[in-house]
Amino acid sequence: MNNIIFDVDGTLWDTTEVVAKGWNKAISEIGGTTAHITASILKKEFGKPMDEIADDLFFDADDEKRKLLLEKCCEYEQEVLIENTDNLLFPDVKQTLKKLSERCRLFIVSNCQSGYIELFMKKAGIGEYIMDYECFGDTGKSKGENIRLIMERNRIDDAVYVGDTQGDYEAAVFAGIPFIFAKYGFGNPANYDYAINGIKELLDLQERL
């Protein structure tokens, strides 16, 4: 295994408690929906493209209001994450990425908004270990298409995708690469090629694949 592509939310960190506060602030400011956001609600939604999340959560808002809500949610999400000083990483993430980066190339593909991956890497202190990244907010493409884009851009012909949801599995299938299920994350995909109970297990798995 010479190339590993990671999902972010539910795979590398859990921001749901913090982000829920930002989203509820946006809702109280914009109005037009009865939605109240909790960490458990976000765990069910994270991994989907941002527009799909807005459709799910703000189904009772009209199109214009839904667009405003999503924009303000993304704005306040960035603000609360920048202000946050708690460690939101799952156990052993930084140390494991450092060790893996000495053996293989690491990448990130997420369905998040523009700027989110950059903020994650800065807050986590792992930017030096990541070769390239892509997201829905920058391309408007699906996760599977963005995985392919990363692979084409970096001339990758062998890779795995590490994620935690059914959508992550489907994206890996679309891209034609194996899927490693992070069992500690938010989802419960119907299928996967390999599974890990903690990110440190990737160190052994990487040597075997």
C-alpha positions as CSV (number, residue, x, y, z in Angstrom):
1,M,0.0,0.0,0.0
2,N,1.9,3.1,-1.3
3,N,-0.9,5.7,-1.2
4,I,-3.6,6.2,1.5
5,I,-6.5,8.7,1.0
6,F,-8.3,9.8,4.1
7,D,-11.8,11.0,4.8
8,V,-11.8,13.7,7.6
9,D,-14.9,13.8,9.8
10,G,-15.4,10.5,11.7
11,T,-12.1,9.3,10.4
12,L,-9.5,11.7,11.6
13,W,-11.4,13.9,14.0
14,D,-14.8,14.6,15.6
15,T,-16.0,18.2,15.5
16,T,-19.7,17.5,15.9
17,E,-20.2,19.0,19.4
18,V,-18.4,22.2,18.4
19,V,-19.9,22.5,15.0
20,A,-23.5,22.0,16.3
21,K,-23.1,25.2,18.3
22,G,-22.1,27.2,15.2
23,W,-24.9,25.8,13.2
24,N,-27.5,26.6,15.8
25,K,-26.2,30.1,16.0
26,A,-26.7,30.4,12.2
27,I,-30.3,29.0,12.5
28,S,-31.2,31.5,15.3
29,E,-29.9,34.3,13.1
30,I,-31.4,33.4,9.7
31,G,-34.6,31.6,10.8
32,G,-36.9,29.9,8.4
33,T,-36.6,26.4,9.8
34,T,-37.5,24.6,13.0
35,A,-34.2,22.6,12.9
36,H,-32.2,22.3,16.0
37,I,-28.8,20.7,15.5
38,T,-27.1,18.2,17.8
39,A,-23.8,16.3,17.6
40,S,-25.8,13.0,17.0
41,I,-27.7,14.6,14.1
42,L,-24.4,15.8,12.5
43,K,-22.8,12.4,12.8
44,K,-25.6,11.0,10.6
45,E,-25.1,13.7,8.0
46,F,-21.4,14.3,7.9
47,G,-19.9,12.6,4.8
48,K,-22.6,13.8,2.5
49,P,-22.1,16.8,0.2
50,M,-23.0,20.0,1.9
51,D,-26.1,20.7,-0.3
52,E,-27.5,17.3,0.6
53,I,-27.0,18.0,4.3
54,A,-28.9,21.3,3.9
55,D,-31.7,19.5,2.2
56,D,-31.9,17.0,5.0
57,L,-31.7,19.4,7.9
58,F,-33.6,22.4,6.5
59,F,-36.3,20.6,4.6
60,D,-38.9,23.0,5.9
61,A,-37.1,26.1,4.6
62,D,-37.6,27.5,1.1
63,D,-34.7,27.3,-1.4
64,E,-33.5,30.9,-0.8
65,K,-33.6,30.5,2.9
66,R,-31.9,27.1,2.7
67,K,-29.0,28.6,0.7
68,L,-28.6,31.4,3.3
69,L,-28.7,28.9,6.2
70,L,-26.0,26.7,4.6
71,E,-23.8,29.7,3.9
72,K,-24.1,31.0,7.4
73,C,-23.6,27.6,8.9
74,C,-20.4,27.1,7.0
75,E,-19.2,30.6,8.1
76,Y,-20.0,30.0,11.8
77,E,-18.6,26.5,11.6
78,Q,-15.2,27.9,10.5
79,E,-15.4,30.5,13.3
80,V,-16.1,28.1,16.1
81,L,-13.4,25.6,14.9
82,I,-10.8,28.4,14.7
83,E,-11.7,29.5,18.3
84,N,-11.8,26.0,19.7
85,T,-8.8,25.0,21.8
86,D,-9.8,21.4,22.6
87,N,-8.1,18.4,20.9
88,L,-10.8,17.1,18.5
89,L,-8.5,14.4,16.9
90,F,-9.3,10.8,17.4
91,P,-6.5,9.0,19.5
92,D,-3.1,8.6,17.9
93,V,-4.0,10.4,14.6
94,K,-1.1,12.8,14.5
95,Q,1.6,10.2,15.5
96,T,0.2,7.6,13.1
97,L,0.1,10.0,10.1
98,K,3.7,11.0,10.8
99,K,4.8,7.4,10.8
100,L,2.7,6.6,7.8
101,S,4.1,9.6,5.9
102,E,7.6,8.1,6.2
103,R,6.4,4.9,4.4
104,C,3.9,6.1,1.8
105,R,2.1,9.1,0.4
106,L,-1.0,10.5,2.3
107,F,-3.9,12.4,0.8
108,I,-7.3,13.7,1.9
109,V,-10.7,13.8,0.1
110,S,-13.8,15.1,1.8
111,N,-17.3,16.2,1.0
112,C,-16.7,19.4,3.0
113,Q,-16.9,23.1,2.0
114,S,-13.9,25.0,0.7
115,G,-11.3,25.8,3.4
116,Y,-12.3,23.1,5.8
117,I,-9.5,20.7,5.0
118,E,-6.9,23.5,5.2
119,L,-8.4,24.5,8.6
120,F,-8.3,20.8,9.8
121,M,-4.6,20.4,8.8
122,K,-3.6,23.6,10.5
123,K,-5.5,22.8,13.7
124,A,-4.3,19.2,13.8
125,G,-0.7,20.1,12.9
126,I,-0.5,17.5,10.2
127,G,-0.2,19.6,7.0
128,E,3.4,18.5,6.4
129,Y,2.3,14.9,6.1
130,I,-0.4,15.4,3.4
131,M,0.7,15.4,-0.2
132,D,-2.6,16.7,-1.8
133,Y,-6.3,17.1,-1.0
134,E,-9.6,17.8,-2.6
135,C,-13.2,18.5,-1.6
136,F,-16.7,19.0,-2.8
137,G,-16.6,22.7,-2.0
138,D,-13.7,23.3,-4.4
139,T,-14.8,21.1,-7.3
140,G,-18.6,20.5,-7.0
141,K,-17.8,16.8,-7.7
142,S,-18.7,13.7,-5.8
143,K,-16.3,12.1,-3.3
144,G,-15.6,9.3,-5.8
145,E,-14.9,11.7,-8.6
146,N,-12.6,13.7,-6.3
147,I,-10.7,10.5,-5.3
148,R,-10.2,9.8,-9.0
149,L,-9.1,13.4,-9.5
150,I,-6.4,13.1,-6.7
151,M,-5.3,9.8,-8.2
152,E,-4.9,11.3,-11.7
153,R,-3.2,14.4,-10.5
154,N,-0.7,12.5,-8.5
155,R,-0.3,9.6,-10.9
156,I,-1.6,7.0,-8.4
157,D,-2.4,3.6,-9.6
158,D,-2.6,1.8,-6.2
159,A,-4.4,3.3,-3.2
160,V,-6.9,2.7,-0.4
161,Y,-9.6,5.0,1.0
162,V,-10.0,5.2,4.7
163,G,-13.5,6.4,5.9
164,D,-16.4,5.6,8.1
165,T,-19.7,5.8,6.2
166,Q,-21.6,4.0,3.4
167,G,-20.9,7.0,1.2
168,D,-17.2,6.5,1.8
169,Y,-17.5,2.9,0.7
170,E,-19.4,3.8,-2.4
171,A,-16.9,6.5,-3.3
172,A,-14.0,4.0,-3.0
173,V,-16.0,1.5,-5.2
174,F,-16.6,4.3,-7.8
175,A,-12.8,5.1,-7.8
176,G,-12.0,1.4,-8.1
177,I,-9.9,1.2,-4.9
178,P,-10.2,-0.8,-1.6
179,F,-12.1,0.7,1.3
180,I,-10.8,0.6,4.9
181,F,-13.6,1.1,7.4
182,A,-12.8,3.2,10.5
183,K,-15.0,1.3,12.9
184,Y,-14.6,4.0,15.6
185,G,-16.3,6.7,13.3
186,F,-19.8,7.8,12.7
187,G,-21.2,5.3,10.2
188,N,-21.9,1.6,9.6
189,P,-21.3,0.8,5.9
190,A,-22.8,-2.4,4.6
191,N,-19.5,-3.5,3.0
192,Y,-15.8,-2.9,3.3
193,D,-12.5,-4.5,2.3
194,Y,-10.7,-4.0,5.6
195,A,-11.6,-2.6,9.0
196,I,-9.6,-0.9,11.8
197,N,-10.7,-0.3,15.4
198,G,-8.2,2.6,15.8
199,I,-6.0,4.5,13.3
200,K,-2.8,2.9,14.7
201,E,-3.9,-0.3,13.1
202,L,-3.1,1.2,9.8
203,L,0.6,0.9,10.5
204,D,0.4,-3.0,10.5
205,L,-2.1,-3.0,7.7
206,Q,0.0,-0.9,5.5
207,E,2.9,-3.3,5.7
208,R,0.7,-6.3,4.8
209,L,-1.1,-4.8,1.8
